[in-house]
Amino acid sequence: MRDAEKKVVIVDGQEIPLEGEKNILEVAKKVNIDIPTFCYHSDLSVYGACRMCLVEVEGRGLMPSCSTPPEPGMVIRTNTPRVLEARKMIVELYLANHDRDCTVCERNLNCRLQEMASRMGITKVRFGERTEKDPKDDSTFSLVRDPNRCILCGDCVRACREIEGIGIYDFTHRGARARVEPAFGKKLSEVECVYCGQCAIRCPTAALVVRSEVDAAWKAVLDPGKFVVAQIAPAVRVAIGEAFGLPPGEITTGKIVAALKKIGFDRVYDTSFSADLVVIEEAEEFFRRLQSNSRLPQFTSCCPSWVVFAERNYPFYLEHLSSVRSPQQVFGSVIRNFVSRMEDVPNERLVSVSIMPCVAKKFEARRPEYVHDGVPDVDIVLSAQETIKMIKMANIDFRELDPIPFDTPLSAGSGAGVLFGVTGGVTEAVLRYAYERLTGKELRELEFRAVRGFETVREAEVDFDGRPVRVAIVHGLAHAQRLIQEVREGKRSYDFIEVMNCPGGCIGGGGMPLAYPDYQTVLKKRAEGLYNADRLSPVRKAQDNPAVKLLYERWLKHPGSELAERYLHTHYYSRRRISNEVIRIQEAKSSRKVDVAVCVGTSCYLKGSYNILQRLLRMVKEYGVEDRISVGATFCLERCAKGPNIRINEEIVSGVGEENLKEIFENLILPRLQEVR
């Protein structure tokens, strides 16, 4: 039987059966052939721009293995002289257009381009070096963008567009002036960046990196006049070991504590403890909303990228967000207002450090709500990457460290708190508390498997002793946008929605160790590590955590107390980039009125919104409802692609035209008059 009939391909002389692989790259991986790539990521669309993955296909010549589907009978060679010479030239061209001062680079020894140059045996570059230098962008607290190290692979473009649904990056200019940058060359602080770092974690060079606070941390721990307290987020414990040769998902909590103590931290606490506080406060808030059937669905608020995205895009949903601070900020408040008194350390001596998987936490710590009299609740936020760097700088043999427990009395969190590090974990932790709170019965089956998994959107209905509670879990803001739109349109209905910015939740945070290129496999191992940590925990429900009970007894009194509201809760505000102020053209006299605003921004105007506005004014007069309907013009409803748009009270209606305006007026606007009588 011929190879084509057997559905096999030949790769470097090996016969490999086809089993649904989407490209040659995946076929080669089955037999441990590691074809080099820059722009291929298993969780992003295939782009095929870098051409590093070229292979020679018999009868076709050089082909990119990432974007070429395998066909039965194909004969593929991955290491011919032609292939090797092409790859070598590609790397040299990248190096010619790249800042090659590697010894002082943030990604030195952890750079994909550096690795490829070594693999290709490149000892000199035959092409001239680029002399023009572009300025760095360090305008945000979270990220630094260095265009001089960009190789135009487009990974950041796809990550921001496909995972986040935002798309702040794109290709600009042509030829030697080609760049990847935000629109109009703006800084990251001037565009819709949510500071998540998904671009940085996929960047193969140091064109996008985490903004380092390592020097500030060293300055604090080496100052004998400072009392330095650290908190460690749940996701970090199953990832830091990767940088020291341990497998992804291995729980290294005790080793991390030991390393931090050797570095010079005075106290080390577990952020899972403050996650337990968040569980209790958030579940109580949810309980009150269920009782009053108001402000539902309740959205989680522990992901700072999601919060700032909601503030910019969904200001009408801000009252639906839980008012409870994130675990980082809750612990920051506890350290400032409880630990300082417990340790008898004045705040001017106290330095609060958090060790996080997330670089948006750096932005969150600087939010004005969390800075009092010029002193932030959290002084320094170190990503997992920065923590690894500090451990290496301290000459610590991480693998050989004997584990050390967290400091007391805030020594540990429950298994529920640990689950905050994985998508669905916040929901599961809240359900463990809310079930017992609502039913008065003990929860025996602790694992809510319906909310676990890696599907981008998951939903479940949980029976609380006859009271069904519908929950949804979504990770990746692109998927969150679609889900929220369906909720707004009434296609889906939930009581509780968990939103996480990063794939897999915090385990996929932008500050985690780099795992190139098969990130999905690493994420699943990290998730399993957190599930194991939960199973091994002696306390698996937040309400059973004795340290949490102690804190309420000695300080906060009870969940939802005035002290809890002051120190554990917060507020949000609209960050819309364009004001939606309405210019009133016809003002209704009645207090019980319907407000209609027509967008006359450029996009909608070009699609005929001015004519729609004029006709709408005539219809209001024709129907004799001038005293009940106010009509105005606004300049952006931020749905330009779907315009013309109008807003009826708080509902936005897209695709409005002169041909359907009468139908919209009679079916959507006039019925509102009955609702406001």
MIMARMI-786223 format. One record per residue (C-alpha): residue number from 1; residue in three letters; y, x, z. Coordinates in steps of 0.05 Angstrom, whole numbers, padded with zeros to 5 digits. Each point is the difference from the previous one (the first is absolute). Layout:
N
pos:code:Y:X:Z
NUM:ALA:Y:X:Z
...
! end
This chain:
677
pos:code:Y:X:Z
1:MET:00000:00000:00000
2:ARG:00069:00026:-00019
3:ASP:00052:00015:00054
4:ALA:00044:-00058:-00024
5:GLU:-00058:-00049:00009
6:LYS:-00016:00027:00069
7:LYS:00074:-00008:00022
8:VAL:00007:00071:00022
9:VAL:00051:00055:-00013
10:ILE:-00010:00075:-00002
11:VAL:00048:00040:00044
12:ASP:-00008:00075:-00001
13:GLY:-00072:-00008:-00022
14:GLN:-00017:-00051:00055
15:GLU:-00024:-00069:-00020
16:ILE:00038:-00051:00043
17:PRO:-00014:-00075:-00001
18:LEU:00061:-00046:-00006
19:GLU:00008:-00048:00058
20:GLY:00066:-00034:-00014
21:GLU:00045:00061:00009
22:LYS:00069:-00012:-00030
23:ASN:00013:00071:-00024
24:ILE:-00033:00067:-00014
25:LEU:00030:00028:00064
26:GLU:-00041:-00048:00043
27:VAL:-00063:00016:-00039
28:ALA:00009:00075:00011
29:LYS:00010:-00011:00075
30:LYS:-00070:-00030:00004
31:VAL:-00030:00068:-00014
32:ASN:00051:00039:00042
33:ILE:00043:00023:-00057
34:ASP:00071:00004:00026
35:ILE:00046:-00007:-00060
36:PRO:00071:00021:00022
37:THR:00054:-00053:00000
38:PHE:00072:-00009:00022
39:CYS:00017:-00072:-00015
40:TYR:-00067:-00035:00013
41:HIS:-00006:-00041:00064
42:SER:-00057:-00048:00011
43:ASP:00047:-00053:00028
44:LEU:00053:00004:-00055
45:SER:-00002:-00019:-00074
46:VAL:-00024:00052:-00049
47:TYR:00059:00037:-00029
48:GLY:-00027:00060:-00037
49:ALA:00066:00038:-00001
50:CYS:-00017:00067:00031
51:ARG:-00056:00017:-00050
52:MET:-00033:00046:00051
53:CYS:-00065:-00040:-00006
54:LEU:-00011:00017:-00073
55:VAL:-00072:00005:-00023
56:GLU:-00031:00012:-00068
57:VAL:-00036:-00060:-00030
58:GLU:-00046:00017:-00058
59:GLY:00029:-00026:-00065
60:ARG:00067:-00019:00032
61:GLY:00030:00064:00028
62:LEU:00040:00004:00065
63:MET:00005:-00065:00039
64:PRO:00029:-00018:00069
65:SER:-00060:-00017:00043
66:CYS:00039:-00047:00046
67:SER:00019:-00048:-00055
68:THR:-00059:00006:-00047
69:PRO:-00055:-00051:00013
70:PRO:-00071:00028:-00006
71:GLU:-00043:-00025:-00058
72:PRO:-00075:00005:-00007
73:GLY:-00020:00063:-00038
74:MET:00064:00038:00015
75:VAL:-00008:00076:00005
76:ILE:00053:00028:00047
77:ARG:00016:00072:00019
78:THR:00046:00014:00058
79:ASN:00005:00076:-00004
80:THR:00004:00024:-00072
81:PRO:00048:00057:-00019
82:ARG:00045:-00052:-00033
83:VAL:00003:-00043:00062
84:LEU:00012:00058:00047
85:GLU:00056:00028:-00043
86:ALA:00033:-00068:-00005
87:ARG:-00002:-00011:00075
88:LYS:00026:00070:00013
89:MET:00059:-00011:-00046
90:ILE:00016:-00067:00032
91:VAL:00003:00031:00069
92:GLU:00044:00056:-00026
93:LEU:00048:-00050:-00030
94:TYR:00003:-00037:00066
95:LEU:00014:00065:00036
96:ALA:00055:00018:-00049
97:ASN:00036:-00064:00018
98:HIS:-00013:00006:00074
99:ASP:00033:00036:00059
100:ARG:-00053:00054:00013
101:ASP:00025:00024:00067
102:CYS:-00066:-00021:00031
103:THR:00002:00041:00064
104:VAL:00057:-00042:00029
105:CYS:-00024:-00066:-00029
106:GLU:-00017:-00059:00045
107:ARG:-00066:-00008:-00036
108:ASN:-00020:00074:-00003
109:LEU:-00077:00005:00002
110:ASN:-00003:-00076:-00006
111:CYS:00027:-00008:-00070
112:ARG:-00040:-00028:-00058
113:LEU:00040:00042:-00051
114:GLN:-00012:00063:00041
115:GLU:-00074:-00017:00004
116:MET:-00005:-00012:-00076
117:ALA:00035:00066:-00015
118:SER:-00051:00035:00044
119:ARG:-00059:-00037:-00032
120:MET:00025:00016:-00070
121:GLY:00006:00074:00018
122:ILE:00074:00002:-00018
123:THR:00033:00066:00020
124:LYS:00062:-00004:-00044
125:VAL:00040:-00054:-00037
126:ARG:00013:00012:-00073
127:PHE:00059:-00047:-00003
128:GLY:00071:00008:00025
129:GLU:00018:-00027:00069
130:ARG:00049:-00057:00006
131:THR:00065:00026:00030
132:GLU:00038:-00065:00010
133:LYS:-00007:-00028:00070
134:ASP:00009:-00072:00021
135:PRO:00024:-00018:00071
136:LYS:-00050:-00023:00052
137:ASP:00004:-00070:00027
138:ASP:-00007:-00001:00075
139:SER:00040:-00063:00011
140:THR:-00054:-00038:00038
141:PHE:-00032:00013:00068
142:SER:-00070:-00005:-00031
143:LEU:-00004:00037:-00066
144:VAL:00028:00059:-00038
145:ARG:00000:00000:-00076
146:ASP:00005:00067:-00037
147:PRO:00005:-00011:-00075
148:ASN:-00010:00074:-00012
149:ARG:-00072:-00006:00020
150:CYS:-00015:-00062:-00041
151:ILE:-00051:00007:-00056
152:LEU:00012:-00070:-00030
153:CYS:-00070:-00024:00015
154:GLY:00026:-00071:00015
155:ASP:-00043:-00010:00062
156:CYS:00060:-00021:00042
157:VAL:00022:-00048:-00055
158:ARG:-00067:-00036:00000
159:ALA:-00009:00001:00076
160:CYS:00067:-00033:00013
161:ARG:-00009:-00050:-00056
162:GLU:-00073:-00018:00009
163:ILE:-00010:00005:00075
164:GLU:00068:-00021:00025
165:GLY:00025:-00043:-00058
166:ILE:00068:00033:00006
167:GLY:00005:00055:-00052
168:ILE:00058:00043:00023
169:TYR:-00023:00058:-00045
170:ASP:-00002:00006:-00075
171:PHE:00004:00051:-00056
172:THR:00070:00017:-00022
173:HIS:00030:00043:-00056
174:ARG:-00041:00035:-00053
175:GLY:-00028:00068:-00019
176:ALA:00019:00057:00046
177:ARG:00045:-00047:00039
178:ALA:-00056:-00049:00016
179:ARG:-00001:-00020:00074
180:VAL:-00034:-00049:00047
181:GLU:00052:-00029:00045
182:PRO:00031:-00065:00027
183:ALA:00044:-00040:-00046
184:PHE:00066:00033:-00020
185:GLY:-00018:00063:00038
186:LYS:00012:-00035:00067
187:LYS:-00025:00027:00066
188:LEU:-00060:-00031:00035
189:SER:00047:-00028:00053
190:GLU:00038:-00037:-00053
191:VAL:-00058:-00038:-00032
192:GLU:-00054:-00048:00024
193:CYS:-00045:00054:00030
194:VAL:-00038:-00026:00061
195:TYR:-00015:00072:00023
196:CYS:-00076:-00010:00000
197:GLY:-00017:00067:-00032
198:GLN:-00054:-00027:-00047
199:CYS:00036:00041:-00054
200:ALA:-00003:00063:00041
201:ILE:-00073:-00005:00018
202:ARG:-00018:-00004:-00074
203:CYS:00048:00053:-00024
204:PRO:-00042:00061:-00022
205:THR:00057:00048:00016
206:ALA:00058:00001:00049
207:ALA:00047:-00042:-00042
208:LEU:-00007:-00053:00054
209:VAL:-00016:00019:00071
210:VAL:00006:-00026:00071
211:ARG:00066:00019:00032
212:SER:-00020:00049:00054
213:GLU:00018:-00004:00073
214:VAL:-00046:00057:00019
215:ASP:00058:00046:00019
216:ALA:00030:-00053:00045
217:ALA:-00067:-00010:00034
218:TRP:-00009:00074:00013
219:LYS:00070:00005:00028
220:ALA:-00016:-00055:00049
221:VAL:-00068:00025:00025
222:LEU:00026:00071:00008
223:ASP:00060:-00021:00040
224:PRO:-00019:00005:00075
225:GLY:00055:-00050:00016
226:LYS:-00032:-00055:-00041
227:PHE:-00057:-00047:00020
228:VAL:-00035:-00017:-00066
229:VAL:-00044:-00062:-00005
230:ALA:-00043:-00015:-00061
231:GLN:-00035:-00063:-00023
232:ILE:-00057:00002:-00051
233:ALA:-00010:-00058:-00049
234:PRO:-00070:-00028:-00010
235:ALA:-00009:00021:-00073
236:VAL:00017:00073:00013
237:ARG:-00063:00012:00042
238:VAL:-00047:-00011:-00059
239:ALA:00039:00043:-00050
240:ILE:00028:00063:00030
241:GLY:-00069:00032:00004
242:GLU:-00002:00000:-00077
243:ALA:00049:00057:-00001
244:PHE:-00047:00042:00042
245:GLY:-00064:-00012:-00039
246:LEU:-00024:-00062:00037
247:PRO:-00023:-00061:-00039
248:PRO:00048:-00059:-00011
249:GLY:-00009:-00052:00054
250:GLU:-00023:00047:00055
251:ILE:00034:-00019:00065
252:THR:00038:00060:00026
253:THR:00044:-00033:00053
254:GLY:-00017:00048:00056
255:LYS:00009:00061:-00044
256:ILE:00069:-00024:-00022
257:VAL:00021:-00010:00073
258:ALA:-00026:00070:00017
259:ALA:00038:00030:-00059
260:LEU:00065:-00034:00020
261:LYS:-00008:00024:00072
262:LYS:-00010:00071:-00025
263:ILE:00063:-00006:-00043
264:GLY:00040:-00020:00061
265:PHE:00005:-00076:00005
266:ASP:00006:-00022:00073
267:ARG:-00032:-00069:-00009
268:VAL:-00043:-00029:-00055
269:TYR:-00011:-00075:-00005
270:ASP:-00038:-00047:-00046
271:THR:00041:-00046:-00045
272:SER:-00060:-00047:00004
273:PHE:00026:-00017:00069
274:SER:00066:-00026:-00027
275:ALA:-00039:-00034:-00056
276:ASP:-00033:-00040:00056
277:LEU:00069:-00020:00025
278:VAL:00018:-00021:-00071
279:VAL:-00064:-00042:-00004
280:ILE:00016:-00038:00064
281:GLU:00074:-00012:-00016
282:GLU:-00014:-00018:-00073
283:ALA:-00057:-00046:00018
284:GLU:00042:-00036:00052
285:GLU:00055:-00007:-00052
286:PHE:-00052:-00028:-00049
287:PHE:-00026:-00048:00053
288:ARG:00071:-00028:00011
289:ARG:00010:-00009:-00074
290:LEU:-00067:-00036:-00008
291:GLN:00018:-00047:00058
292:SER:00067:-00017:-00031
293:ASN:-00024:00004:-00072
294:SER:00061:00041:-00017
295:ARG:00016:00064:-00037
296:LEU:-00070:00004:-00030
297:PRO:-00030:00039:-00031
298:GLN:00014:00057:00049
299:PHE:00003:00067:-00035
300:THR:-00018:00065:00035
301:SER:00056:00050:00010
302:CYS:-00033:00067:00019
303:CYS:00006:00030:-00071
304:PRO:00071:00027:-00008
305:SER:-00003:00002:-00076
306:TRP:-00019:-00074:-00002
307:VAL:00055:-00017:00049
308:VAL:00055:00034:-00041
309:PHE:-00029:-00031:-00064
310:ALA:00003:-00069:00032
311:GLU:00071:00012:00024
312:ARG:00021:00016:-00072
313:ASN:-00041:-00051:-00038
314:TYR:-00018:-00057:00048
315:PRO:00059:-00010:00048
316:PHE:-00019:-00074:00004
317:TYR:-00068:00021:00030
318:LEU:00028:00047:00053
319:GLU:-00007:-00052:00055
320:HIS:-00074:-00004:-00019
321:LEU:-00011:00073:00017
322:SER:-00026:00014:00069
323:SER:00057:00025:00043
324:VAL:-00046:00050:00035
325:ARG:00016:00073:-00015
326:SER:-00050:00046:-00032
327:PRO:-00048:00038:00046
328:GLN:00041:00063:-00011
329:GLN:00064:-00033:00022
330:VAL:-00033:-00037:00057
331:PHE:-00027:00066:00028
332:GLY:00068:00033:-00013
333:SER:00031:-00054:00044
334:VAL:-00054:00008:00053
335:ILE:00010:00076:00001
336:ARG:00076:-00006:00007
337:ASN:00001:-00056:00051
338:PHE:-00065:00006:00040
339:VAL:-00031:00069:-00009
340:SER:00067:00034:00013
341:ARG:00004:-00034:00068
342:MET:-00074:00009:00014
343:GLU:00006:00075:-00014
344:ASP:00069:00004:00032
345:VAL:00028:00032:-00063
346:PRO:00071:-00017:-00021
347:ASN:00007:-00024:-00072
348:GLU:00042:00060:-00020
349:ARG:-00060:00045:00014
350:LEU:-00051:-00047:-00031
351:VAL:-00022:00010:-00072
352:SER:-00042:-00055:-00030
353:VAL:-00045:00020:-00059
354:SER:-00045:-00045:-00040
355:ILE:-00057:00025:-00044
356:MET:-00009:-00049:-00057
357:PRO:-00037:-00011:-00065
358:CYS:00063:-00031:-00029
359:VAL:00065:00033:-00024
360:ALA:00038:-00065:00001
361:LYS:-00005:00006:00076
362:LYS:00053:00055:-00005
363:PHE:00047:-00052:-00030
364:GLU:-00021:-00052:00051
365:ALA:00015:00046:00059
366:ARG:00072:00007:-00024
367:ARG:00013:-00075:-00007
368:PRO:00062:-00017:00042
369:GLU:-00040:-00051:00040
370:TYR:-00040:00057:00030
371:VAL:00057:00047:00016
372:HIS:00037:-00011:00065
373:ASP:00063:00039:00019
374:GLY:-00017:00050:-00055
375:VAL:-00070:00012:00027
376:PRO:-00059:-00026:-00042
377:ASP:-00062:-00028:00034
378:VAL:-00040:00048:-00043
379:ASP:00033:00067:-00013
380:ILE:-00048:00033:-00048
381:VAL:-00052:-00030:-00047
382:LEU:-00054:00047:-00024
383:SER:-00046:-00020:-00056
384:ALA:-00074:00020:00003
385:GLN:00017:00054:-00052
386:GLU:00054:00029:00045
387:THR:-00045:-00002:00060
388:ILE:-00053:00039:-00038
389:LYS:00053:00052:-00018
390:MET:00020:00008:00073
391:ILE:-00073:00009:00021
392:LYS:-00009:00054:-00052
393:MET:00066:00034:00019
394:ALA:-00024:00002:00072
395:ASN:-00063:00039:-00022
396:ILE:-00046:-00052:00030
397:ASP:-00073:-00003:-00022
398:PHE:-00003:-00076:-00003
399:ARG:-00075:-00006:-00013
400:GLU:-00017:00038:00064
401:LEU:00047:-00037:00046
402:ASP:-00030:-00036:00060
403:PRO:00023:-00073:00001
404:ILE:00052:-00020:00052
405:PRO:00015:-00072:00020
406:PHE:00067:-00034:-00005
407:ASP:00047:00004:00060
408:THR:00000:-00055:00052
409:PRO:00018:-00054:00018
410:LEU:00015:-00021:-00072
411:SER:-00063:00037:-00019
412:ALA:-00032:-00041:-00054
413:GLY:00001:-00063:-00042
414:SER:-00054:-00050:-00014
415:GLY:-00044:-00001:-00061
416:ALA:00045:-00056:-00025
417:GLY:00059:00047:00003
418:VAL:-00037:00053:-00039
419:LEU:-00012:-00050:-00057
420:PHE:00075:-00001:-00015
421:GLY:-00014:00061:-00044
422:VAL:-00039:-00039:-00053
423:THR:00018:-00060:-00043
424:GLY:-00020:-00064:00036
425:GLY:00000:00035:00067
426:VAL:00064:-00032:00027
427:THR:-00027:-00069:-00018
428:GLU:-00068:00014:00032
429:ALA:00033:00027:00064
430:VAL:00046:-00062:00005
431:LEU:-00058:-00047:-00012
432:ARG:-00040:00032:00057
433:TYR:00057:-00017:00047
434:ALA:00023:-00066:-00031
435:TYR:-00070:-00031:00001
436:GLU:-00007:00008:00075
437:ARG:00072:-00020:00011
438:LEU:-00005:-00064:-00041
439:THR:-00070:-00022:00020
440:GLY:-00006:00026:00071
441:LYS:-00070:00025:-00019
442:GLU:-00027:00071:-00002
443:LEU:-00006:00029:-00070
444:ARG:-00071:00027:-00007
445:GLU:-00001:00020:-00074
446:LEU:00056:00051:-00002
447:GLU:-00003:00023:-00072
448:PHE:00035:-00047:-00049
449:ARG:-00034:00027:-00062
450:ALA:00035:-00051:-00045
451:VAL:00065:00038:00008
452:ARG:-00030:00069:-00014
453:GLY:-00007:00033:-00067
454:PHE:00041:00033:-00054
455:GLU:00015:-00059:-00046
456:THR:00075:00000:-00010
457:VAL:00006:-00073:00024
458:ARG:-00048:-00031:00049
459:GLU:00002:-00066:00035
460:ALA:-00041:-00033:00055
461:GLU:00000:-00064:00041
462:VAL:-00018:00010:00073
463:ASP:-00022:-00059:00043
464:PHE:00035:00002:00067
465:ASP:-00042:-00053:00035
466:GLY:00017:-00054:-00051
467:ARG:00068:00028:-00019
468:PRO:-00006:00035:-00069
469:VAL:00045:00061:-00007
470:ARG:00010:00027:-00071
471:VAL:00016:00074:-00007
472:ALA:00014:00046:-00059
473:ILE:-00001:00075:-00005
474:VAL:00034:00039:-00056
475:HIS:00012:00074:-00011
476:GLY:00045:00029:-00054
477:LEU:00068:-00032:-00009
478:ALA:-00015:-00018:-00072
479:HIS:-00056:-00046:00024
480:ALA:00043:-00024:00058
481:GLN:00054:-00023:-00049
482:ARG:-00050:-00042:-00039
483:LEU:-00030:-00030:00063
484:ILE:00068:-00018:00029
485:GLN:00021:-00032:-00066
486:GLU:-00061:-00044:00002
487:VAL:00015:-00019:00072
488:ARG:00071:-00018:-00019
489:GLU:-00025:-00043:-00058
490:GLY:-00048:-00036:00046
491:LYS:-00063:00026:-00034
492:ARG:-00024:00034:00064
493:SER:00010:-00018:00073
494:TYR:-00011:00044:00060
495:ASP:00016:00004:00074
496:PHE:00000:00076:00005
497:ILE:00010:00054:-00054
498:GLU:-00010:00074:00011
499:VAL:00037:00045:-00049
500:MET:-00010:00075:-00006
501:ASN:00036:00043:-00051
502:CYS:-00053:00054:-00010
503:PRO:-00069:-00007:-00032
504:GLY:-00051:-00010:00055
505:GLY:00056:-00006:00052
506:CYS:00023:00059:00042
507:ILE:-00061:00041:-00019
508:GLY:00032:00005:-00069
509:GLY:00069:00018:00027
510:GLY:00046:00046:-00038
511:GLY:-00002:00052:00055
512:MET:-00075:00007:00003
513:PRO:-00039:00062:-00024
514:LEU:-00004:00003:-00076
515:ALA:-00066:-00024:-00029
516:TYR:00002:00014:-00075
517:PRO:-00020:-00034:-00044
518:ASP:-00053:-00051:00025
519:TYR:00042:-00029:00055
520:GLN:-00040:-00065:00006
521:THR:-00062:00035:00025
522:VAL:00040:00037:00053
523:LEU:00034:-00064:00023
524:LYS:-00065:-00036:00010
525:LYS:-00027:00057:00043
526:ARG:00063:-00001:00042
527:ALA:-00006:-00075:00009
528:GLU:-00072:00006:00022
529:GLY:00022:00053:00050
530:LEU:00049:-00050:00031
531:TYR:-00053:-00054:00002
532:ASN:-00046:00049:00036
533:ALA:00056:00017:00049
534:ASP:00007:-00074:00015
535:ARG:-00075:-00009:00011
536:LEU:-00001:00061:00047
537:SER:00059:-00023:00040
538:PRO:-00017:-00024:00071
539:VAL:00056:-00052:-00007
540:ARG:00004:-00038:-00066
541:LYS:00052:-00053:00014
542:ALA:00074:00012:00014
543:GLN:00000:-00049:00058
544:ASP:-00054:00039:00035
545:ASN:00037:00067:-00001
546:PRO:00013:00019:00073
547:ALA:00059:00045:-00020
548:VAL:00034:-00059:-00034
549:LYS:-00011:-00044:00060
550:LEU:00030:00055:00044
551:LEU:00062:00005:-00044
552:TYR:00012:-00075:00004
553:GLU:-00010:00000:00075
554:ARG:00046:00060:00013
555:TRP:00054:-00013:-00052
556:LEU:-00003:-00056:-00052
557:LYS:-00025:-00056:00047
558:HIS:-00034:-00043:-00053
559:PRO:-00006:-00008:-00076
560:GLY:00064:-00028:-00030
561:SER:00041:00015:00063
562:GLU:00074:00017:-00004
563:LEU:-00018:00073:00009
564:ALA:-00053:-00004:-00054
565:GLU:00049:-00033:-00048
566:ARG:00052:00055:00014
567:TYR:-00045:00060:-00006
568:LEU:-00057:-00021:-00045
569:HIS:00033:-00047:-00050
570:THR:00053:00009:-00054
571:HIS:00038:-00036:-00055
572:TYR:00007:00008:-00075
573:TYR:00058:-00009:-00048
574:SER:00009:-00010:-00075
575:ARG:00006:00064:-00041
576:ARG:00008:-00034:-00067
577:ARG:00029:00049:-00049
578:ILE:00042:-00054:-00034
579:SER:00038:-00053:00038
580:ASN:-00020:-00071:-00017
581:GLU:00068:-00027:00018
582:VAL:00012:-00065:-00037
583:ILE:00065:-00017:-00035
584:ARG:00008:-00075:00012
585:ILE:00020:-00038:-00062
586:GLN:-00012:-00070:00027
587:GLU:-00001:-00009:00075
588:ALA:-00036:-00062:00028
589:LYS:00037:-00035:00055
590:SER:-00061:-00026:00038
591:SER:-00030:00044:00055
592:ARG:-00068:-00023:-00024
593:LYS:00002:00033:-00067
594:VAL:-00044:00039:-00049
595:ASP:00025:00068:-00021
596:VAL:-00014:00022:-00072
597:ALA:00019:00069:-00025
598:VAL:-00008:00024:-00071
599:CYS:-00009:00075:-00012
600:VAL:00052:00026:-00049
601:GLY:-00019:00073:00006
602:THR:-00006:00039:-00065
603:SER:-00073:-00015:-00015
604:CYS:00005:-00075:00014
605:TYR:00068:-00005:-00033
606:LEU:-00028:00029:-00065
607:LYS:-00055:-00052:00003
608:GLY:00049:-00058:00004
609:SER:00012:-00011:00074
610:TYR:00074:-00015:-00011
611:ASN:-00018:-00060:-00044
612:ILE:-00050:-00021:00053
613:LEU:00055:00002:00053
614:GLN:00047:-00042:-00043
615:ARG:-00054:-00052:-00015
616:LEU:-00021:-00003:00073
617:LEU:00072:-00016:00020
618:ARG:00001:-00056:-00051
619:MET:-00066:-00028:00024
620:VAL:00024:-00002:00073
621:LYS:00059:-00043:-00023
622:GLU:-00042:-00044:-00045
623:TYR:-00048:-00016:00057
624:GLY:00058:-00012:00048
625:VAL:-00022:00049:00053
626:GLU:00061:00046:00002
627:ASP:00008:-00012:00075
628:ARG:-00073:00019:00014
629:ILE:-00014:00060:-00045
630:SER:00039:00066:00003
631:VAL:-00003:00042:-00063
632:GLY:00017:00074:-00003
633:ALA:-00012:00065:-00036
634:THR:-00034:00061:00028
635:PHE:-00010:00069:-00030
636:CYS:-00072:00020:00013
637:LEU:-00062:-00034:00025
638:GLU:-00040:00063:-00016
639:ARG:-00047:-00035:-00049
640:CYS:00034:00025:-00063
641:ALA:-00064:00002:-00042
642:LYS:-00014:-00073:00014
643:GLY:00070:-00027:-00011
644:PRO:00041:-00041:-00006
645:ASN:-00007:-00014:00074
646:ILE:00030:-00052:00047
647:ARG:-00005:-00008:00075
648:ILE:-00009:-00069:00031
649:ASN:00015:00010:00074
650:GLU:-00048:00058:00015
651:GLU:-00048:-00012:-00058
652:ILE:00008:00042:-00063
653:VAL:-00020:-00033:-00066
654:SER:-00010:00046:-00060
655:GLY:-00004:-00012:-00074
656:VAL:00055:-00053:00000
657:GLY:00026:-00020:-00068
658:GLU:00041:-00056:-00031
659:GLU:-00064:-00032:-00024
660:ASN:-00030:-00007:00070
661:LEU:00063:-00005:00043
662:LYS:-00002:-00077:00002
663:GLU:-00072:00001:00024
664:ILE:00017:00052:00054
665:PHE:00060:-00041:00021
666:GLU:-00039:-00064:00007
667:ASN:-00064:00029:00030
668:LEU:00026:00057:00044
669:ILE:00074:-00012:00015
670:LEU:00008:-00075:00009
671:PRO:-00062:-00007:00046
672:ARG:00033:00050:00047
673:LEU:00054:-00052:00014
674:GLN:-00053:-00044:00032
675:GLU:-00022:00058:00044
676:VAL:00069:00013:00029
677:ARG:00018:-00072:00017
! end
